Amino acid sequence: MTIALMINPLSTHLLLILMDCFHKEYEVMIKRLSIILLGALLLFGCASQSRIMNRLELGMTRAEVVEAMGEPKSSSAIKDIEFLKYRLRSGGGFTDEYYIRLQAGKVNAFGRVGDFGLGF
């Protein structure tokens, strides 16, 4: 009976030490997985954005743009120039504004705000 009492506190102490070690390793593993998942999220967010914009080609009609990109957030026009505005998700949960410029009904420029010195 005395031996059982001596082993029990010792085994309990060892068990607590082992649990503490596993807990610390578990915390490190969770932190590493979180960093990997965050990186993957950012990477795939950017990749999907690029894929959407790569659907566009110079010379497309407005109908072709809407078919490829969906309805624009807004549009505006002056004379024979029309601007289609899209707000698309980028990596990290942020959004960027993209414009498509159509002249005489055909795409002649597209990109983010400030790209290519388009004046919008």
C-alpha positions in Angstrom: 0.0 0.0 0.0 2.9 2.4 0.7 4.4 1.7 -2.7 1.2 2.5 -4.4 1.0 5.8 -2.6 4.6 6.6 -3.7 4.1 5.7 -7.3 0.8 7.5 -7.7 2.2 11.0 -6.9 5.3 10.3 -9.0 3.3 9.1 -12.0 0.9 12.0 -11.6 3.8 14.5 -11.7 5.3 12.8 -14.7 2.0 12.8 -16.5 1.7 16.6 -15.8 5.2 17.2 -17.2 4.4 15.2 -20.3 1.1 17.0 -20.8 2.9 20.4 -20.4 5.4 19.4 -23.1 2.7 18.2 -25.5 0.7 21.4 -24.8 3.7 23.6 -25.7 4.4 21.6 -28.9 0.7 21.8 -29.8 0.8 25.6 -29.4 3.8 25.8 -31.7 2.1 23.6 -34.2 -1.1 25.7 -34.1 1.0 28.9 -34.7 2.8 27.4 -37.7 -0.5 26.1 -39.2 -2.0 29.5 -38.7 0.8 31.2 -40.6 0.7 28.7 -43.4 -3.1 29.1 -43.7 -2.8 32.9 -43.8 -0.2 32.7 -46.5 -2.3 30.3 -48.5 -5.3 32.6 -48.2 -3.3 35.6 -49.4 -1.8 33.6 -52.3 -5.1 32.2 -53.5 -6.8 35.6 -53.1 -4.3 37.2 -55.4 -4.4 34.3 -57.8 -8.2 34.4 -58.3 -8.0 38.2 -58.8 -5.5 37.8 -61.5 -7.5 35.1 -63.2 -10.6 37.4 -63.4 -8.7 40.3 -64.9 -7.0 37.9 -67.4 -10.4 37.3 -68.9 -10.3 40.7 -70.5 -8.8 41.5 -73.9 -8.5 44.7 -75.9 -11.2 45.0 -78.5 -13.9 43.2 -76.5 -17.4 44.6 -76.6 -19.3 45.7 -73.6 -21.5 42.6 -73.7 -18.4 40.4 -73.8 -16.9 42.3 -70.8 -20.1 41.8 -68.8 -20.2 38.2 -69.7 -16.6 37.7 -68.6 -16.6 40.0 -65.5 -20.3 40.3 -64.4 -22.2 43.5 -64.1 -20.0 46.5 -63.2 -20.5 48.3 -59.9 -21.1 51.5 -61.8 -20.5 53.0 -65.3 -20.2 56.4 -66.8 -19.7 57.8 -70.3 -18.6 61.0 -72.1 -19.0 61.2 -75.8 -18.0 57.8 -77.3 -15.9 56.8 -74.2 -17.5 54.6 -71.5 -16.0 53.6 -68.2 -17.0 50.4 -66.3 -16.1 50.3 -62.7 -15.5 47.0 -60.8 -14.6 46.5 -57.2 -12.8 43.2 -56.8 -11.4 41.3 -53.9 -7.7 41.2 -53.6 -5.5 39.2 -51.1 -6.1 39.7 -47.4 -9.7 40.6 -47.6 -9.1 44.0 -49.2 -10.7 45.3 -52.4 -9.3 47.2 -55.3 -11.1 49.3 -57.9 -10.7 48.4 -61.6 -11.8 50.3 -64.6 -12.4 49.2 -68.1 -12.4 51.9 -70.8 -14.4 51.3 -73.9 -14.1 53.7 -76.9 -16.5 53.3 -79.7 -18.0 50.3 -78.0 -14.7 48.3 -77.7 -12.2 47.9 -74.8 -9.1 50.0 -75.4 -7.7 50.0 -71.8 -8.3 48.3 -68.4 -6.6 48.1 -65.1 -6.6 49.5 -61.5 -7.1 53.1 -60.6 -4.0 55.0 -61.8 -2.6 52.2 -64.1 -1.4 53.2 -67.6 -2.0 56.9 -67.1 -5.6 56.7 -68.2 -6.8 59.7 -66.4 -9.2 57.9 -64.1 
